[in-house]
Amino acid sequence: EDAGKPIIHGYFRSSCSWRVRIDFALKGIEFDQVPVNLIKDGGQQFTEQYKGLNPIQQVPAVQIDGITLSQSLAVIQYIEETRRGHRLLPTDPKKCAQVHMISDFIASGIQPVQNLYVLQKLRAEKVQWAHNFIQRGFEALEPILKETAGKYCVRDEISMADICLVPQVYNAERRQPQSFRIVDAFKESHPSCQLDTPAEICT
């Protein structure tokens, strides 16, 4: 039963939060946002209040239909199974497996090793660390996409794989400018125009 608008507790620049915003935008789902600043006050995700919402103390945490989900791909899967609109997981088993493969490759193989929490632990070496893992990950992803892609990651329909890829490309450009060309898509959910985006980078 619907319990009102979903609430995304997230951070404007978080890749994982952005995935959920893209998903909701593609499905036409209205939602409210509660900013969780990952830098301010030592990281608002480490407060006891937020820990009660999401014990792993990461973003996003999504309150929807009376439950709280804290992993972006789990949120996307849940939305796929409970909401109408553009399908993000193909009905064809082979294409669906390819979408999951690419999504997991990015969400588990590339993004976690260069997220904010990891980079803060590395200090001076963080830029080189992030670049190395992004470069290695994209070089491995390229031959996979050559096999699966049409207009989008898997043939000619936007899927969960694209929802994972776009934020990761944006993050790659931030870490290593001009290395990758980002697709001008998903503007509504972009980090530059969120509720908690700093004024100096709003567009």
Secondary structure, 3 states (H helix, E strand, C coil): CCCCCCEEEECCCCHHHHHHHHHHHHHCCCCEEEECCCCHHHCHHHCHHHHHHCCCCCCCEEEECCEEECCHHHHHHHHHHHCCCCCCCCCCHHHHHHHHHHHHHHHHHHHHHHCHHHHHHHHHHHHHHHHHHHHHHHHHHHHHHHHHECCCCCECCCCHHHHHHHHHHHHHHHHCCCCCCCCCCCHHHCHHHCCCCCHHHCC
